[in-house]
């Protein structure tokens, strides 16, 4: 899962097996899934059961490899990938190209889904583009939203600084972790969090849901009783 993108059909088969087991549906028999799988994959604090979304978890694992390409550019495998797919460019702007391998296709999908959580940390500004890279720390996208000035598309941050810079460091940071390093857990939470917030209608509704469900799971009763209350609140009881 950490190197290759898992086919969607295989992810669906895994989902079906777990779903049938959870709802007690016997093999070769039809049954009712009382709650949608997407809901079950939400965290318990949002009314789900914390099951893994295999496709998004696979993307989070692939993102680790993309992170290594970004932060370890002189490693042997990174040099081989760069020589084949972006010999004169940067992985964040690399395209699919012709006859791309299945592995490279998976890397690009992970890059496109996760790059919103990465930022450039500046030192001399010689490896960061003003408009093309995410380097502004206090914005949602990290990028300058104004229109590019014609003729300055590849302008570097170094050109905005005085001759003796301020001591920034042109490295990559993951905004999900305090130490700036990539973690699969944070990447997965970001992928599912963006989707869950969208489905719940924004961050405010998300926080309300979190407060209500956290109260439920902290009730000092047996786990089977909590599960019954979850089914009741989720309208997952046969009537």
N, C-alpha and C positions, 0 to 999 in steps of 0.2 A: 504493500500500500504506500510505502514511502518513496518509491522510485517510479512506478508506473500508475497511470490513471486507470482505475478499475472501470470496466464497462458498466454502463447504466443498467443493462439487463441483469448483470450479476448482483449489483446493489439491490435491485428490486427483488431478486430471489431471496437474498438474505433478509430483507425487510419482511417479506411474506412469511418466512419461517418463524421469525421472532414474534410477529404479530399473531400468528395462529397459536403459538405457544402461550402468549400472554392472555389471550381470550379463551383459551381452553378448547380450541376447535380441533377436532380429531382429523387425522389424515384421510383424504378422499371424501370428506364431508364438508358441506357448506355451513357457514356460521356468520355471525354478525360482528363486525368490528365497531364497537360502540363509540370509539373516539378515533379521529383521523390520526394517521401516523405522524404527520407534521406536528400535531398537538402533543403526542407522546414524546417527541424528541425535544420539546421545550424543557427547560429546567423546572425543577419542582417549584421554584419560587415564582414561576409564571403559569402554573397550572398543569404542567406536563409531568412526565416521569423520568426525564433525563436520559432517555435512550439516545444512542448515537445515530446521527444522520450520516450514513456511510459515505455518501458522495461528498458532503462537505468536510468530513473528517479526512478523507483521502486528499482533498484539495489542501487542507491544512498541513498534512504530512509532506505533500509535494512542495509546499511553500518553503519548507525547511531546506530543500535542495536549492531552490532559487536563492534563498538567503545566503547559502554557502557560495554560490556563484558570485554574489555581490560582495561578500566580505572576505572571500579567500580567492581573489582573482588570479593569483600566481600558483595555485595548486595545479597538479598535473591534469586532473579531470576538467577543471575550469578552463584551462588553456586549450584543451582539446575541443570543448564545447564552443568556446569563443572562436577558435580557428574555423570551425565548420559553419556556425550560424550567424555570428556578428563580428567578423575579423576587424572591421574598422569602426565599430560602434560600441554600444552599451546595451546590456541585456534589457534595461527598462524601455528601450526604444526599438528593440529587435522585433522583426516580423516573422511570420510563419515561414514564408519562402516556399520553394518547390522541393518535393520529395523529402519533406521533414519526417523525422522518425516519430514513432508513437510517444516515446519518452519526451521529446522536445515539445510536442503538442500539449502534453500534460503540464510541463513546466510553464508554458505560456499562459495556459488557463489559470493556473495557480497565481502567477504574477499579476494577471489582470484583475483577479478577485481580491487580492490581498494588498496590492500596492498602495491603497488608500491609507493603510496603517503604518507606512514607512516614511521617514524623513531623512534628509541629508543634514549632517552636522558639519558646519563650515570651519575651515582653518584659513588656508590661503585662497580658497575659492576657485582654484584652477581646474577642478574636475566637476564643477557644478554649474549647470546652465541656469540662467535667470528665469527663463520661461519654461524650459522643458522638464525641469526636475522639481521634486517636492522638497522644499528646504525651509519654508516658513513654519515655525513651530506652533504658533497659536491660532492656526486656521484649520478649517475642516478638511480641506484638500491638500494643504501644504504648498499649493501652487499660486502664482500670481494670476489673477483673473482678468487683468486688463489686456487689451489687444496688443499683440506683438508689434514692435516698431519694425517696419520694413527694412531689411538689411541687417537686423540685429537678432535674427532668430536663434543663433548659436552663441549669443553673448554670455560670457561667464560672470559669475558673482565677483570674481577677482577684479573685474573692470569697474565695479561699483565701490571698491575699497580704496583707501589711501595706499601709498606705496608700501608702507610698513603696516601690515594688517593687524587685526585685533586678537590674533591667537586662536581662531576657530579651528575646527578639525573636520576635514572633508571625509567623513565616514558615514555609514548608514545607521540609523536608529530605528528600532521598533517602538512606536509610541505606546504599545500595549503593555510593555514591561518597564519597570522603574530603571533597570540597568541598561535599557536600550537593546537588549538581546532578543532574538526571536524565540518564541516557545510555541509548540503545537497547540497547547491548551489555550493560550491567549488568542491564537489565530482562529481556532475553532469557535471560541466564544464570540469573536468579532463577526465571523460569518453568520452564525446562528442569531446573534444579537441584532444585527442589521435587519435580518428577515423578520424576527419576532417583533421588533419595534415597528416595522412597517405594517405588519398584520394587525397589531394592536392599536394602530392609529397615532403613533408618536411616543415620545419618551414619557410624557406626563401620564398617559394611560398605562404605560409599562410599569411605572413606579407604583401606581395604585394596585395593579395586579400583584406585584411583588409583595407589597405589604400584606394583602389579604391572604395569599397562599402561605407566606411565612408564618403567619399566626396559626394557620391550620396545622402545619407540619410540626409546630412546637407544642401542640396540645399534649399533655402527659397521659396518653392512653396507649393501648396496645397497637402495634403496627397494623393489624387487620382492621381495627376500628378506623384508623386514619385512612386506610385504603377505601373503606366503605364511604367515608365522608368525601373522599376525592371522587369516587364514582357518582355519588349523589350530586355534588357540585358541578360535575362535568356532564351530567345527564347521561350517565353510562350504565344505568340500571334497567334491567328488563322490567317492563310494566305490563 
